[in-house]
Amino acid sequence: MSRDWKDGLRERLEDFVDSLVVQGAKQADVYEAIVEEVGHLRTAYERDPDLAEDRPGVEAEEPSNEWPGALP
């Protein structure tokens, strides 16, 4: 696997941190918060590896019975 994705990750993180610093956050506080949130993500992943199921507002997709021959 190439390191291209890691380079892209670093650039995005730099942009993200910069955008928060421009809004008035201290750079060290942003780094600390990111590390803390990554820890939360790791813990959540250990409990439930399919984080897509945990997205708010997403309902389970069930088959529809709205076809012409469906029983009421």
Secondary structure, 3 states (H helix, E strand, C coil): CCCHHHHHHHHHHHHHHHHHHHCCCCHHHHHHHHHHHHHHHHHHHHHCCCHHHHCCCCCCCCCCCCCCCCCC
